[in-house]
Amino acid sequence: MKFRLEKRDSRSTRMAVLVPVASLLVSFILGAIVLLISDANPFQAYAAMIKGAFGSQTKLQYTLVKSIPLLLCGLAVGIAFRLKFWNIGAEGQYVGGVIGITWVMQFWTFLPSALLLPVGMLVGILFGAIWGGIPGVLKAQWSVDETLTTLMMNYIIIGFAEYLYFDAWKAPRGNMGTVLYPKEAWLPRIWGRVHGGIFIALILVGILWFVLYKTRWGFELNMIGKNKRAAECQGVSIKKNIILAMLLSGAIAGLAGVIDAAAVTHQLTKGVDAGYGFTGIIIAWMSGLNPFISIIVSVIMAALETGSDALQMTMKLPNAMGAVLQGLILIPLLAGNIFIEYRLLVIKNRKEVTA
């Protein structure tokens, strides 16, 4: 008996639904094994995480707040992934957004207070777009590997943000970090800690779904991702679409940083790289690059982060266990994703059986 993978003629819709569900179940099983090795009861641990993420109004609010930048970073990464551009730089583009809005809030004091927030958001989005556009141009013009450039640019801008925090933009009189944004320029809260950024994210989901699934540009991105040569034969500009997609991808990741800074931290903080951009990669893959499904996945990933605090307090497990469980979600997903594009053929007694 032998096994062979054969590329499908078209993407399997049935497998596109089954694979993420099966991958999630496998990840929970792997997580249970890790918990058992750590001398923890998996059922108690998962129950503690659920209670820690959704057990009260306050905990639910924390989870929803955490899911907003995760959703936006997932959307940002998903746009680039559609044309097989591996944007690993959403983390840096997120930081770019925080730097942009902080620059406006701290130094553009000539603006009326009512304009600080909208102008700061626009500048932050622009910073994110520029940081995403640079590897896009490098790829389009000189075929520079985007995985390397987007990853390395994360560390450049994170290091720059640390310099601004500790030195150039440090608040006067020995205060830690940058000065707080003016209160009138904070993004308003709508329910406890849940802020208006949730509406921005949800509206963006609807807009992106329409653009990606109902417009010519979305069709072109999908065509490039499936068959770049066929897209070129149809007159689609590969270079232009790579640059445009990365500008939009960087802008949305920058928006995630802008919203989190304007609504939660209200300043450039130490360790501004919170890992949202890297988690966004998991969200994009788990959602099958579908903006609406990204909402559900981002809440799940946020629950894993907020619920990991409960593991530390009630189960005496390290806080890093949440990150471990997140990683265990990605591995089965990447392994199972191959069955969406390929079918498994079982060769038995010289006959092929499709599985």
Secondary structure, DSSP 8 states (H G I E B T S, - for coil): -EEEEEE-SS--HHHHHHHHHHHHHHHHHHHHHHHHHTT--HHHHHHHHHHHHHSSHHHHHHHHHHHHHHHHHHHHHHHHHHTT-----HHHHHHHHHHHHHHHHHH-TTS-HHHHHHHHHHHHHHHHHHHHHHHHHHHHHH---HHHHHHHHHHHHHHHHHHIIIIIT--STT-SSS----GGGS--EEETTEETHHHHHHHHHHHHHHHHHHSHHHHHHHHHHH-HHHHHHTT--HHHHHHHHHHHHHHHHHHHHHHHIIIII-S--TT---SHHHHHHHHHHHTTT-HHHHHHHHHHHHHHHHHHHHHHHHS---TTHHHHHHHHHHHHHHHHTHHHHEEEEEEETTEEEE-
